[in-house]
């Protein structure tokens, strides 16, 4: 059966609606380039393969890429976005079955309006914990947040200990059935893996930039799909 860009998002919506716990970890172009060991300097995060601290983080990112569980889903960039060579490298290196793989862009481009209309409203039915940038504002959200955890830019380097704090928090408070929304670059991948491994009865979603307009208003319109450019809002990612 051929994968469907909208179909995979609809399946995730149903999991949320039926309160079936899962984790979704997205590996976009930046994360994939880190995994292949490339020196990267993005506005939100960096990677230096010659720095031992980043070598440790690279290993943790690779762990999250290869972690396998029937309720853990890995998003990768499609051939149209990153080219066939990098796409097939991601499929092979992740070691995931086809059923556990989906698109890193699942919430954006031609799926973005559906995400806003059909997925975001479901968040209101959960106890929500949010990991986001320290300057994010919660008054633009359409759902209540029970707890927010603020991170700096390059969060996987500056705030790595948060993974241990959140794992201890969920264990101590016996948090189950909650929704953790993760907006933290490659740190979100690590959090989705480590938190799911400790407590798989919660849902952990690497949301990326899809919530930026809710969290930052006009200043959050930093991606072309968020600015409403028709080229991107009509773009549907492919699969091989």
Order of alpha helices (4+ residues) and beta strands (2+ residues): alpha-beta-alpha-beta-beta-alpha-beta-alpha-alpha-beta-beta-beta-alpha-alpha-beta-alpha-beta-alpha-alpha
